[in-house]
C-alpha cells in the first residue's frame, strides 16, 4: 500500500514537473487534477502495461526493447482520455544555446509530444525512485 501511494505521488509530481517545463502538456484543475492524473497513470501502469507488454512481445523482441516507448505513449494517450484535465498537444521547442552548444528550435507534432513526455516522465520517476532508495 505504501509503495502504491508513493507511485501515485511520484507520477503526480512528474506530471507537475513536465507541465512546468514543456508547453505541450496542459493541466487544468490544480492539485486535484495532478493527484487524479497520478492515480490514473499508476493504475494504467500497474494494470495495462503488463498486458500490453505480453501482447507486443514479438515486436518488442524484434526491436530489441524499443517498442516499449510505444507502450508508454499508448498509456499516456489513455491518460489524456480518462483524465480530461490533462491535455497533450503539439508545441514548438524554442531552442537552446549554451557555451557554443546550440539546439535549434524544433516543432514537435502531437505524436512526438507524446513520445517526449512519456520519456521525460519515466526519467523523472526513475530519478525519484533512485533518490528514495539512496
NORRA-V587930 format. One record per pair of residues at least 6 apart in sequence whose ideal C-beta (glycine too) atoms are under 6 Angstrom apart, sorted by the first residue. I is the first residue (numbers start at 1). J is the second residue. D is the distance in whole Angstrom. If there is no record, write none. Layout:
i->(I | I)
j->(J | J)
d->(D | D)
This chain:
i->(7 | 8 | 8 | 8 | 10 | 10 | 11 | 11 | 11 | 12 | 12 | 12 | 14 | 14 | 14 | 15 | 15 | 16 | 17 | 18 | 18 | 18 | 19 | 19 | 23 | 24 | 24 | 24 | 24 | 25 | 25 | 26 | 27 | 27 | 28 | 29 | 33 | 36 | 37 | 37 | 40 | 40 | 40 | 41 | 44 | 44 | 52 | 56 | 59 | 60 | 72 | 73 | 73 | 73 | 76 | 76 | 80 | 80 | 88 | 88 | 88 | 90 | 90 | 90 | 91 | 92 | 93 | 94 | 95 | 95 | 95 | 96)
j->(42 | 38 | 39 | 42 | 125 | 128 | 38 | 41 | 42 | 34 | 35 | 38 | 121 | 124 | 125 | 34 | 37 | 34 | 124 | 25 | 117 | 120 | 25 | 27 | 91 | 88 | 89 | 91 | 113 | 88 | 117 | 87 | 33 | 86 | 85 | 85 | 85 | 83 | 83 | 86 | 79 | 82 | 83 | 79 | 75 | 78 | 71 | 67 | 67 | 67 | 118 | 114 | 115 | 118 | 114 | 118 | 86 | 88 | 113 | 114 | 117 | 109 | 110 | 113 | 108 | 107 | 106 | 105 | 103 | 104 | 105 | 103)
d->(5 | 5 | 5 | 5 | 5 | 5 | 4 | 4 | 5 | 5 | 5 | 3 | 5 | 4 | 5 | 6 | 5 | 5 | 6 | 6 | 6 | 5 | 5 | 5 | 5 | 6 | 6 | 4 | 4 | 5 | 6 | 5 | 5 | 5 | 5 | 4 | 4 | 6 | 5 | 5 | 6 | 5 | 5 | 5 | 5 | 6 | 5 | 6 | 5 | 5 | 4 | 5 | 6 | 5 | 5 | 5 | 6 | 6 | 5 | 6 | 6 | 5 | 5 | 6 | 6 | 5 | 5 | 5 | 6 | 5 | 4 | 4)
